[in-house]
Each structure stands twice: as C-alpha cells, then as structure tokens.
Amino acid sequence: MQPATAYVLLEDGTRFDGLACGADEYAVGEIVFTTSMSGYQEAMTDPSYAGQLIAFTYPQIGNYGVSAEAMESDRVHARAAIMRAAVDRDDAPGAEGAWLHWLTDCGVPAITDLDTRALVRHIRDQGAMRGGLFPVGIGEPQARELIAAEPPMAGRDLACDVTPEAPIVLGPTGGEPGAPALRIALIDTGVKLSILRNLRARGATLELYPCATSADELLASDPDAVFLASGPGDPAALDYIVETVRGLVGKLPVYGICLGHQLLCRAVGLDTYKLAFGHHGANHPVKDLTTGRTEITSQNHGFAVLGPGGLKTIDDDQPVRWETDFGAAELTHINLYDRTVEGLTLRDVQGATVQYHPEAGPGPHDSLHLFDRFVGEIAELRSQPPTPAANA
C-alpha cells in the first residue's frame, strides 16, 4: 500500500489520507458531497460549486474521460476533487482527454484512494463544513490556519465572482417555425450552459446581464420575461439582487432555477436557510403537486426556502400557500427525501420557480418539460393584448 501523499482535513479536526492525483496545489473551502454516478466534469465546471471542494460518492470517477461538450461554463469552479478510485482514461467514445490530466492542466488539486464513504458519513452526520485538500508537505498546523482563514459559506456573496462583466446576447438555436421570437433577460449569477442551451433551443433570444444590473436597466431593455439563474453562495447575502427582483415582480414574468428560486422567494418576502449538507446529486425524487407525478431530479444547492409559518419541512403533499408582499404563493413541488420546498408559483403576479435543475447536466431528463412550460407561458402572455393598467 502506497504511503499517503495528500490528505483532507475538516475544520473539526477530522483527517482522511489518500494519494495526490491532480495539480500540485492545496485548496480550501466548504466540502460537500455529490451522489451523481456520472457528470464529474459537468460538476467541476458548474459555477454553483464555486468556493467548494467536491467529494464524489460514486467510487470510480474519470472512466470516460473529458470533452468540450461536457463543460457547463468556461472554466473549473469547484476547488478540488475528492475520490475513492480516480481513473485517467481517454479512450472512451467522445473523450477528448483524460480526467486527471485535465484537472492537472486546469490547476485543480485532487485526491484518490481516500475513504470517501467515511468522509461522506461524517459530513452527513455533522453537516457540510470548511476544510481543505493538502499535500503532505503542508503540516496540519498550517492547514488548520488556512482553513480558519476561509470565510464560511453562510453570508457569502459568490455571485459577483462568476457573473459576466458586461451584457451578452445569445440568439435562438431552435423553436417552432413561425412562432414569435421571445427575448428573455437573464440575471447571470452563475448560469449553467445547459440552461442556456435549453432556452435557446425553444426559440428564445437570451440577454445575459451582470448580477449588479438594476431593475430600471432591465425594464428599459423591454424583455418578454426575466429569468433568474442558478449560482453559488448564500441568497441572504445578495440583497442587492433581491431588490432588483422586487422591482421586476408584477411588471414582467419572472422565473427562477436553484439560486434564482431562492432569490425570487426572498424578493416576495419569504426567507431562506442553510441546509445541513445540501442537495447535490442526480437522484432526488421531487413530487410535482400540479400533476401528481414524481420526477427524479438533478440538484445542487446548500440553501432552501422556508415553508409557511417558517417551517423547514412540509408534512403533506398539498399545495400550501404563503402570503407574500405580492399576493399569494402556492407550493408546486416538494422534495420526497426531506420534505423541503422545491418550487412554487405566484398566483397574483406572473412568476414561478423550481429549486432543482430541470436541465440536468448531469442527471435525468424527467423535468425537461418545465422549459416548455416556462417558454409557453411567456409566449402566451406576449400574445395577449396589453391591459389598460399596463398602459397607464
């Protein structure tokens, strides 16, 4: 058995040894685990993982290589990969490179031959926490100092680190022939490329805006709807975006996914809280209360929305309601693992959200139809004649 060449240290002092297999660097941040069996490259390039180190629960990671098609952004956002049995093959169909070589080229540290089962059980029991991946040349005293200097995830604004510097316009790539062109303004807090692909494939022109863009600027562009993207960090640290969204609700249709769901909920007066270890993976059952169907979903978030009365979970599969600053909001989706809020719709103004990722990337495609629903509702509203109040 090879002697350890790297180790993972948690802020509570728990240590796990293994073998270094990526860039010769260290990384600190919040350590979370994902239960996805595939999609390791998509996970590492998802902006929602900014500030985090990913522990993969599936043992073999890397066995089908990497490719440009699997990128969810223009770079790696996760800070490190923690694995039980890393594989460095590039001979699978579609592979354009090998996983560990790619991590090394991207400057990302990684570790293998680590007891990920024990690590994940510890995080599951004690909650996600700060930690780090270190080569053995960095001693524990120095490692503890580096971890202590890392800000906690709660209260942290990471959207400003992943948002574009200037607006970006992306034209449609598909859609129904003869259908009216839709323009959707997207507040980019760290959107995944697969979200953009799904909206463009349905005939939408997307205008991506930096997350500090004001409501007045967005309204002046006169889009058909506003989309709130996924992204990293604590929604409670993004009051400037929440205020922007408050200035849009009731004036334009507003839809949100993941962080966007949390931001829209906060904008209408609801609260969010930090989950013990978050939802990260591609096997989360969610019940759609509007259809009665259960869908297996892809998820990646560490915060959730409080239910009516400030409850963290909801006992019954009923479309319970909140009274918000913009009228009634109704529960539409619920997580069947832990009974947390997974989606809602606004009843008195046009808006809806889901906490999970209908685009998957990686994961099942059970919920792709939600993009059809979003785009269909926007098109229907666009085709309606303006009301007298809208012209006032």
Secondary structure, DSSP 8 states (H G I E B T S, - for coil): -----EEEEETTS-EEEEEE-S-S--EEEEEEEE--SS-HHHHHT-GGGTTEEEEESSSEE-TT-B-GGG-SSSS--SSEEE-SEE-----STT--B-HHHHHHHTT--EEES--HHHHHHHHHHH--EEEEEEETTS-HHHHHHHHHTS--STT---HHHHS-SS-EEE--S---TT---EEEEEEESS--HHHHHHHHHTTEEEEEEETT--HHHHHHT--SEEEE---SS-GGG-HHHHHHHHTTBTTB-EEEETHHHHHHHHHTT--EEEEEEEEEEEEEEEEETTTTEEEEEEEEEEEEE--GGG-SS--SSS--EEEETTEEEEEEEEETTT--EEEEEETTTTEEEESSBTT-SSS--TTTHHHHHHHHHHHHHHHS---HHHH-
